[in-house]
């Protein structure tokens, strides 16, 4: 791609990384953009990314289909479990995001999403700067693709390498 060419990714196209825990389609990567990596993420029923925080990354989520519980605030107390019960000093609580909901997460802001329903959800996800989330997704989905319960020690090492401080556990059915 040259500086005078754009990128067009038709529906259903992009590199797909698929496991029982999550399906991620890479739409725009660091080789195409200096500002952000862009993904389409299918979130299966029961998946919970766990509350976490980045010191450098900024993220944007846009719910396309289904429903997700989402968090994007600093809680009064960072309890080690059940981020769905957290509340901010300004009385913000976890919300149920439906199609059309946008969530912007600046660096340093705890955030999470989970699919508590029995139907898959789909979201547009953008992470800046690239390509950290591309590499992170590839390695995370490889770990989660092994079947059985998640290897929390391997996930913790992976997250430490990619500027992710995990506050509550990742879970999936």
N, C-alpha and C positions, 0 to 999 in steps of 0.2 A: 504494500500500500504506500503510495506517495503522498506528499503533503496536499496534492490537489485532488485526491480521491477520498471519498467518504466510505463508510461501512454500512452495508444494508444486511440485516439478518432477518430473513423471512420467518413467519410463524413456524414453529416446530423445528427450527434449525439452531445450531450451536452445539458445542461439545457437551455431551451429557455424562455426568458422573452419577451413577444410580446404585443405591443400596437399599436394604429393607428399612433403614432409618430415615432416609431422605433422598430426594432426587434433585440435582442441581444442574441447570443448563447454563453454560457459560455463554453469554451474549456478546459482551465487550470485555476484552482483556487488556492487560498492560501493554501488549504489543500494538493495540489500536488506540489507546487513550493514555494521556499523561495524568489525567485527573481522577479517574475512577474505574473500577471493575464493576461490571453489571451482570447480574444473574437472574434467572427465573428459578424460584425455589418451590418445589412441591413439598408441603409439610403434612405427613401422614397423621391420622388420628393417634393421639397418645404421645406425640413427640414434644419434648420440652427441652429447649436449648440450654436452660438454666440461666440465672442472672449472672451477668458478667460485665466487665468494664474494660475499655481500651484507653491507653494514655495518648495515643497518636491518631487513631483512626476515627473518621466520621462516617456514619452510615445513614442510609435512607431506605425505608421499607414502604411499599405500596401494596395493599392487599387487593388482589385481583379476583379471587374466588374463595368462598368459604369464610370461616371465622377463626380468629386467633386471639388469645388473651395476650396483651402486650403491656410491658413496663418500660418507661423511659423517664426515670427521675431518681434522685438520691433519696433513699428512705430515711426515716428518723433513726431506725436501727437496722443494720445489715445482719439479719438473722441468717444462719447457715442453711436454712431450708425454707420451703414454702414462700417464695417471692410473691406469689399471688395474693398473699395477705399483707404485703408491705404497704405503707402509707408515707407520704412525704410530709415535711413540716408545713407545707401549704395545703395539706389534706388531699393531695392527689392520690388516686388509687389505680390499680390495674384496671384496664378497660378491655371490653370485647370489641376488637377491630373487625369490621365488616368490609365488603368490597368498596373501594374508593377511599379508605382510610390511609393517611400518610403519617409515618412516624419518622422524625429526624432525630438522630442521636449524635450529639457533639462529643468530642474526646472528653473522657473523664466522667461521663454520665452512665450510671448503671442501667442496663436494659436486658430484656428477655422477651421471648415469645414462646407460646405453647399452643398446641391444637387440642383443646379439651373435648372436641366433638367426635362424632362417629364418621365424619366425612373428611376427605382430604381438603386442604386449603392450598392456595397458590398465591405467591407474592413475587413482586419485582423487588430486587434488592441491589443496592449500590453501595460500594465500599471505597473509600478514598484514604490514602493513596493506594494505587495498584503496585505490585501484584500480590501483596501479602495474603489477601483473602482467597485468591485463586489457589495458591499453594496450600493454604490452610484447609480449604474445602477438599482438595484432592487427598491430602493426608488424613483428615478426619473421616471422610467417607470410606477410605480404605480400612481404617480401624473399625468403624461401625459395621462394615460389610462382612465381618467375620462371623456374624450370627451370635446369638446368646447375649448376655448382659454386656454393656459397654466396659471396656478396659479403662477404668478411671485413671490409673497410673499413666498409661500411654497418652491419654487425652490431656492430662495435666502437663506432661512434658511438651506436648505439641502446642498447647495454648501458651505456655511460657515463651516458646520460641517466636510466637506471632502476636505478642503484645495483648494477650487476653488474660485478665485476672478473673478466674472463675469464682463466683460468690456462692452459688448454689449448684447442685449436681445437674448434669445433663441426663435426661431420661428418654427412653423410647420403648414401645411395646415390642 
